[in-house]
Amino acid sequence: MSTPVNERPHGGVGDRFRLWWNALARPVQWAVGVPFILLLAVLPVLNLPVITTEGTNFGAVMAQFGMYALLAIGLNVVVGQAGLLDLGYVGFYAVGAYTVALLTSPDSPWNQTGPDGWLSTRWAWLAVLPIAVAVTALSGLLLGSPTLRLRGDYLAIVTLGFGEIVRLLADNLGDITGGGRGLSQVAFPRLGTSETDQLGVFSAGNVSGTVNSGTWWYWLSILLIVVILVFVGNLERSRVGRAWVAIREDEDAAEIMGVPTFKFKLWAFTIGASIGGISGALYAGQVQFVTPTNFNVINSVLFLCAVVLGGQGNKLGVILGAFIIVYLPNFFLGRTELFGIAIDGNAISNYKYLFFGVALMILMIFRPQGLIPARQKLLTYGRQLYVAARRRPTEGLSDHVTEGAR
């Protein structure tokens, strides 16, 4: 007879939910997951007083959360799945944003919109998006090829340097990137145009009502998150995902067992970089303006904080971490009282780095695996074997009862 979940070691609420979820058939998982995703999508429209923000538009906050969630998923592939410490992930974010800006901004010498360019103004952002993904994937490949033979702190230092090099190049190549002034009037999707809104629903000028540009960018990011989650989830359950887990747990042992560690680490680095490029393209299209100061090392640490806080190796955990990183400072912004207690919300929001640092220290002491940890040992065995292992005691009991009845 199987041991009840609450009697197993570390059988908490997360384990109960995970066991319940993994036991569901794939169609049932979609039937439960789709309404939940739709509920998340309509949150900016509902604008519930309990969770809405006062100092800034709630739709814009959720749009920022969507971008951070994409970054956390991409960084989780590198850090959480393959165990490669990347402190310069913001560099890929910058490469994606600057690729879109360089090809679509009128301030750029490489602008391809307008009468002399080959990009249509209406579809420029959508056309450049796959280019941004390809360029960031290539940058990940070029960075990873010589550096992924390093491990631990040495790899972290190299990636940290990459992030700073990208920022410094953007700051100093003034003739191309605009230097500190940046590049403005970056293209965005010209969809949903009307007589009253000639630039479309994604325009930064669409700020009225709850269904504003921030809400539309949030919906677009949710669509991309679902697609990437399906893609990454399939990779995790494949030979690639099992190789990543083996490398993360013990790279030497994995190599002895015949896993081509360098090849799979390069896969993780390239895939993670391309997802960061998607988020960078979203950022450039939404704010329609890029400057080097937005891609500093502090943001890179913040992305890593989302992954560690949520739970390395768990896709839903890192999305929760991204939500906490984005939502909490904006929740306090502009508030003067909370539950009847007078507070200075702006001051609390300004100390967000201090609070996140303290939260990480507390987490490392009491729950180092993160808020929603991953059960990687189960993932290595594959879902079918896991389900079969869960059914075996029940089936064995049934056979025993049947033999007894005979």
C-alpha positions as CSV (number, residue, x, y, z in Angstrom):
1,M,0.0,0.0,0.0
2,S,1.4,3.4,-1.0
3,T,2.5,5.8,1.7
4,P,0.2,8.8,2.1
5,V,1.7,12.1,0.8
6,N,1.4,13.8,4.1
7,E,3.5,11.1,5.7
8,R,6.3,11.3,3.1
9,P,9.5,13.4,3.8
10,H,8.9,17.0,2.8
11,G,5.3,16.3,1.7
12,G,4.0,19.8,1.9
13,V,1.4,21.7,0.0
14,G,3.6,22.0,-3.1
15,D,4.2,18.2,-3.2
16,R,0.4,17.5,-2.8
17,F,-0.4,19.9,-5.7
18,R,2.5,18.5,-7.8
19,L,1.4,14.9,-7.3
20,W,-2.2,15.7,-8.0
21,W,-1.2,17.6,-11.2
22,N,1.2,15.0,-12.5
23,A,-1.5,12.3,-12.0
24,L,-3.9,14.1,-14.4
25,A,-4.1,13.1,-18.0
26,R,-2.7,15.6,-20.5
27,P,-6.1,16.7,-21.8
28,V,-7.4,17.3,-18.2
29,Q,-4.3,19.4,-17.5
30,W,-5.1,21.6,-20.4
31,A,-8.8,21.7,-19.4
32,V,-7.7,23.0,-15.9
33,G,-4.8,25.2,-17.1
34,V,-6.6,27.1,-19.9
35,P,-9.3,28.7,-17.7
36,F,-6.5,29.6,-15.2
37,I,-4.5,31.3,-17.9
38,L,-7.7,33.2,-19.1
39,L,-8.3,34.3,-15.5
40,L,-4.7,35.7,-15.4
41,A,-5.3,37.4,-18.7
42,V,-8.4,39.3,-17.6
43,L,-6.8,40.6,-14.3
44,P,-6.0,44.0,-15.8
45,V,-9.5,44.3,-17.2
46,L,-11.1,43.3,-13.9
47,N,-8.8,45.7,-12.0
48,L,-9.7,44.2,-8.7
49,P,-9.2,46.6,-5.8
50,V,-7.4,44.0,-3.7
51,I,-4.5,43.5,-6.1
52,T,-4.5,46.7,-8.3
53,T,-1.8,49.3,-8.1
54,E,-2.4,52.9,-7.2
55,G,0.8,54.7,-8.2
56,T,1.0,53.2,-11.7
57,N,-1.3,51.6,-14.3
58,F,-2.0,48.0,-13.4
59,G,-2.0,46.9,-17.1
60,A,1.5,48.4,-17.5
61,V,2.7,46.5,-14.4
62,M,1.4,43.2,-15.7
63,A,3.1,43.9,-19.1
64,Q,6.3,44.4,-17.2
65,F,5.6,41.1,-15.4
66,G,5.2,39.3,-18.7
67,M,8.6,40.5,-19.9
68,Y,10.3,39.5,-16.6
69,A,8.5,36.1,-16.7
70,L,10.0,35.4,-20.2
71,L,13.4,36.4,-18.9
72,A,13.0,34.2,-15.8
73,I,12.0,31.2,-18.0
74,G,15.0,31.8,-20.3
75,L,17.4,32.2,-17.4
76,N,15.9,29.1,-15.7
77,V,17.0,27.0,-18.7
78,V,20.6,28.2,-18.2
79,V,20.7,28.3,-14.4
80,G,17.9,26.1,-13.1
81,Q,18.1,23.3,-15.7
82,A,21.7,23.1,-16.8
83,G,23.2,24.6,-13.6
84,L,25.3,27.3,-15.4
85,L,25.6,30.5,-13.3
86,D,24.9,33.4,-15.7
87,L,25.3,36.8,-14.2
88,G,25.2,38.7,-17.5
89,Y,21.9,37.6,-18.8
90,V,20.9,41.2,-19.2
91,G,23.3,41.3,-22.2
92,F,21.0,39.0,-24.2
93,Y,18.0,41.2,-23.2
94,A,19.9,44.2,-24.5
95,V,20.9,42.5,-27.8
96,G,17.3,41.6,-28.5
97,A,16.1,45.2,-27.7
98,Y,18.9,46.9,-29.7
99,T,18.3,44.6,-32.7
100,V,14.7,45.8,-33.0
101,A,15.8,49.4,-32.3
102,L,18.6,49.4,-34.8
103,L,16.4,48.1,-37.6
104,T,13.3,50.2,-37.0
105,S,14.3,53.4,-35.3
106,P,14.7,56.6,-37.5
107,D,17.6,57.6,-35.3
108,S,19.6,54.5,-36.4
109,P,21.9,54.5,-39.4
110,W,20.7,50.9,-40.1
111,N,17.0,51.8,-40.1
112,Q,15.1,49.7,-42.6
113,T,11.7,51.3,-42.3
114,G,10.5,54.2,-44.5
115,P,10.7,54.6,-48.3
116,D,14.3,53.3,-48.7
117,G,14.0,50.3,-46.3
118,W,12.7,46.8,-46.9
119,L,10.5,46.8,-43.8
120,S,6.8,47.8,-43.8
121,T,6.0,50.3,-41.1
122,R,2.9,48.3,-40.2
123,W,4.6,45.0,-39.8
124,A,8.2,46.1,-38.9
125,W,8.1,44.9,-35.3
126,L,6.7,41.5,-36.1
127,A,9.2,41.1,-39.0
128,V,12.1,42.0,-36.9
129,L,11.1,39.7,-33.9
130,P,12.5,36.5,-35.5
131,I,15.7,38.4,-36.5
132,A,16.1,39.5,-32.9
133,V,15.7,35.9,-31.7
134,A,18.2,34.7,-34.3
135,V,20.8,37.4,-33.4
136,T,20.5,36.7,-29.6
137,A,20.8,33.0,-30.2
138,L,23.9,33.6,-32.3
139,S,25.4,35.8,-29.6
140,G,24.7,33.1,-27.0
141,L,26.4,30.6,-29.3
142,L,29.4,32.9,-29.8
143,L,29.7,33.6,-26.1
144,G,29.2,30.0,-25.0
145,S,31.6,28.3,-27.5
146,P,34.8,29.6,-25.8
147,T,33.5,30.1,-22.3
148,L,31.3,27.0,-21.4
149,R,34.5,25.0,-20.7
150,L,34.7,27.1,-17.6
151,R,32.7,26.2,-14.5
152,G,31.3,27.8,-11.4
153,D,32.6,31.2,-10.4
154,Y,34.8,31.5,-13.5
155,L,31.8,31.2,-15.8
156,A,29.9,33.7,-13.7
157,I,32.7,36.2,-14.0
158,V,32.9,35.8,-17.8
159,T,29.1,36.2,-18.2
160,L,29.1,39.2,-15.9
161,G,31.8,40.7,-18.2
162,F,29.7,40.0,-21.3
163,G,26.7,41.9,-19.9
164,E,28.9,44.9,-19.1
165,I,30.6,44.8,-22.5
166,V,27.2,44.9,-24.3
167,R,26.1,47.9,-22.2
168,L,29.4,49.7,-22.7
169,L,29.3,49.1,-26.4
170,A,25.8,50.6,-26.6
171,D,26.9,53.5,-24.5
172,N,30.1,54.3,-26.5
173,L,29.1,53.5,-30.1
174,G,27.2,56.8,-30.4
175,D,27.2,56.9,-34.2
176,I,25.3,53.6,-34.3
177,T,23.4,53.2,-31.0
178,G,22.9,56.8,-30.2
179,G,25.1,56.5,-27.1
180,G,23.6,57.7,-23.9
181,R,20.7,59.4,-25.8
182,G,19.6,56.0,-27.1
183,L,17.3,55.2,-30.0
184,S,13.7,56.5,-30.1
185,Q,10.5,55.8,-32.1
186,V,11.2,52.1,-32.2
187,A,8.6,50.1,-34.2
188,F,5.6,48.4,-32.5
189,P,2.8,46.2,-33.9
190,R,0.3,48.4,-35.8
191,L,-2.7,46.3,-35.0
192,G,-6.3,47.4,-34.1
193,T,-6.1,50.8,-35.8
194,S,-9.2,53.0,-35.9
195,E,-10.1,56.6,-36.6
196,T,-9.7,57.5,-32.9
197,D,-6.6,55.3,-32.5
198,Q,-4.7,55.5,-35.8
199,L,-1.4,54.0,-34.4
200,G,-3.2,50.9,-33.0
201,V,-3.8,49.3,-29.7
202,F,-0.1,48.6,-29.0
203,S,0.9,52.3,-29.3
204,A,2.3,54.0,-26.2
205,G,-0.4,56.7,-26.8
206,N,-3.2,54.2,-26.0
207,V,-3.3,54.9,-22.2
208,S,-7.0,55.4,-21.6
209,G,-9.2,52.9,-19.8
210,T,-8.3,49.4,-18.5
211,V,-7.7,47.9,-22.0
212,N,-4.8,50.1,-22.8
213,S,-1.5,49.4,-24.5
214,G,-0.1,47.8,-21.3
215,T,-2.9,45.3,-21.3
216,W,-2.4,44.5,-24.9
217,W,1.4,43.9,-24.4
218,Y,0.5,41.8,-21.4
219,W,-1.8,39.6,-23.5
220,L,0.9,39.3,-26.2
221,S,3.5,38.3,-23.5
222,I,1.1,35.6,-22.1
223,L,0.8,34.1,-25.6
224,L,4.6,34.0,-25.9
225,I,4.9,32.6,-22.4
226,V,2.5,29.7,-23.2
227,V,4.3,28.9,-26.4
228,I,7.7,29.0,-24.8
229,L,6.5,26.9,-21.8
230,V,5.3,24.2,-24.1
231,F,8.6,24.3,-26.0
232,V,10.8,24.2,-22.9
233,G,8.5,21.6,-21.2
234,N,8.9,19.3,-24.1
235,L,12.7,19.8,-24.0
236,E,12.8,19.0,-20.3
237,R,11.0,15.7,-20.9
238,S,13.3,14.8,-23.8
239,R,16.9,13.5,-23.9
240,V,18.0,17.1,-23.8
241,G,16.3,17.9,-20.5
242,R,17.6,14.7,-18.9
243,A,21.1,15.6,-20.0
244,W,20.7,19.1,-18.6
245,V,19.7,17.7,-15.2
246,A,22.6,15.2,-15.3
247,I,25.1,18.0,-16.0
248,R,23.6,20.2,-13.2
249,E,23.8,17.4,-10.6
250,D,27.3,16.2,-11.5
251,E,29.0,17.2,-14.7
252,D,31.9,14.8,-14.3
253,A,29.7,11.9,-13.7
254,A,27.5,12.8,-16.7
255,E,30.5,13.0,-19.0
256,I,31.8,9.6,-17.8
257,M,28.4,8.2,-18.5
258,G,28.7,9.4,-22.1
259,V,26.7,12.6,-22.0
260,P,28.3,15.2,-24.4
261,T,28.2,17.9,-21.7
262,F,29.7,20.7,-23.8
263,K,27.1,20.3,-26.6
264,F,24.1,20.3,-24.2
265,K,25.5,23.2,-22.2
266,L,25.8,25.1,-25.5
267,W,22.2,24.2,-26.3
268,A,21.0,25.6,-22.9
269,F,23.0,28.8,-23.4
270,T,21.7,29.4,-26.9
271,I,18.1,28.6,-26.1
272,G,18.2,30.7,-23.0
273,A,19.7,33.6,-25.0
274,S,17.0,33.4,-27.6
275,I,14.3,33.6,-25.0
276,G,16.0,36.7,-23.5
277,G,16.0,38.2,-27.0
278,I,12.3,37.8,-27.3
279,S,11.8,39.6,-24.0
280,G,14.2,42.4,-25.2
281,A,12.2,42.8,-28.4
282,L,9.0,43.1,-26.3
283,Y,10.6,45.8,-24.2
284,A,11.8,47.8,-27.2
285,G,8.4,47.7,-28.8
286,Q,6.5,48.6,-25.7
287,V,8.5,51.6,-24.5
288,Q,9.6,52.5,-28.1
289,F,12.9,53.8,-26.7
290,V,16.1,52.0,-25.7
291,T,19.0,53.4,-23.7
292,P,22.1,51.6,-22.2
293,T,21.1,52.5,-18.6
294,N,18.2,50.1,-18.8
295,F,20.6,47.1,-19.2
296,N,22.9,47.4,-16.2
297,V,24.1,44.7,-14.0
298,I,21.6,45.5,-11.3
299,N,18.8,44.3,-13.6
300,S,20.7,41.1,-14.4
301,V,20.9,40.3,-10.7
302,L,17.2,41.1,-10.4
303,F,16.4,38.5,-13.1
304,L,18.6,36.0,-11.2
305,C,16.8,36.9,-8.0
306,A,13.4,36.0,-9.6
307,V,14.8,32.5,-10.5
308,V,16.3,31.8,-7.1
309,L,13.2,33.2,-5.3
310,G,10.7,31.2,-7.2
311,G,12.7,27.9,-7.3
312,Q,15.5,27.0,-9.8
313,G,14.4,24.4,-12.3
314,N,10.7,24.9,-11.8
315,K,9.0,26.9,-14.7
316,L,6.0,27.9,-12.6
317,G,8.2,28.8,-9.7
318,V,10.3,31.2,-11.7
319,I,7.2,32.9,-13.1
320,L,6.0,33.4,-9.5
321,G,9.4,34.8,-8.7
322,A,9.1,37.3,-11.6
323,F,5.7,38.3,-10.4
324,I,7.0,39.0,-6.9
325,I,9.9,41.0,-8.3
326,V,7.7,43.2,-10.5
327,Y,4.5,43.4,-8.5
328,L,5.5,44.1,-4.9
329,P,7.5,47.4,-5.6
330,N,4.6,48.7,-7.8
331,F,2.0,47.6,-5.2
332,F,3.5,50.0,-2.6
333,L,4.2,52.8,-5.1
334,G,2.0,55.7,-4.4
335,R,0.3,54.2,-1.4
336,T,-0.2,56.2,1.8
337,E,-1.9,53.6,4.0
338,L,-2.2,49.9,4.1
339,F,-4.8,48.1,6.3
340,G,-5.5,51.4,8.0
341,I,-1.8,51.9,8.8
342,A,-0.1,55.0,7.4
343,I,2.9,54.1,5.3
344,D,5.2,55.9,2.8
345,G,4.7,53.6,-0.2
346,N,7.2,55.4,-2.4
347,A,10.0,55.0,0.2
348,I,9.3,51.3,0.6
349,S,9.3,50.9,-3.2
350,N,12.7,52.6,-3.4
351,Y,14.2,50.1,-1.0
352,K,13.2,47.2,-3.1
353,Y,16.8,46.0,-3.6
354,L,17.3,45.9,0.1
355,F,14.1,44.0,0.7
356,F,14.8,41.5,-2.0
357,G,18.4,41.0,-0.7
358,V,17.1,40.3,2.8
359,A,14.4,38.0,1.4
360,L,17.1,36.0,-0.5
361,M,19.2,35.7,2.7
362,I,16.1,34.4,4.6
363,L,15.3,32.0,1.8
364,M,18.8,30.6,1.7
365,I,18.6,29.8,5.4
366,F,15.1,28.3,5.6
367,R,14.2,27.2,2.1
368,P,17.3,27.2,-0.3
369,Q,15.4,25.4,-3.0
370,G,13.0,28.4,-3.5
371,L,9.3,28.9,-3.0
372,I,8.3,26.2,-5.5
373,P,11.2,23.8,-5.8
374,A,11.5,21.3,-8.7
375,R,11.4,17.5,-8.3
376,Q,14.2,17.0,-10.8
377,K,14.8,13.4,-9.8
378,L,11.2,12.6,-10.9
379,L,11.7,14.5,-14.2
380,T,14.8,12.5,-15.0
381,Y,12.7,9.3,-15.0
382,G,10.1,10.7,-17.3
383,R,6.4,11.2,-16.7
384,Q,5.3,7.8,-18.0
385,L,7.6,5.9,-15.7
386,Y,6.6,8.2,-12.8
387,V,2.8,7.5,-13.4
388,A,3.6,3.8,-13.7
389,A,5.5,3.8,-10.5
390,R,2.5,5.5,-8.7
391,R,0.0,3.0,-10.1
392,R,2.1,-0.1,-9.3
393,P,1.2,-0.4,-5.6
394,T,-2.5,0.0,-6.4
395,E,-2.4,-2.6,-9.2
396,G,-0.4,-4.9,-7.0
397,L,-3.0,-4.6,-4.3
398,S,-5.8,-5.3,-6.8
399,D,-4.0,-8.4,-8.1
400,H,-3.5,-9.6,-4.5
401,V,-7.2,-9.0,-3.7
402,T,-8.2,-10.9,-6.9
403,E,-6.0,-13.9,-6.1
404,G,-7.4,-13.9,-2.5
405,A,-11.0,-14.0,-3.9
406,R,-10.1,-17.0,-6.1
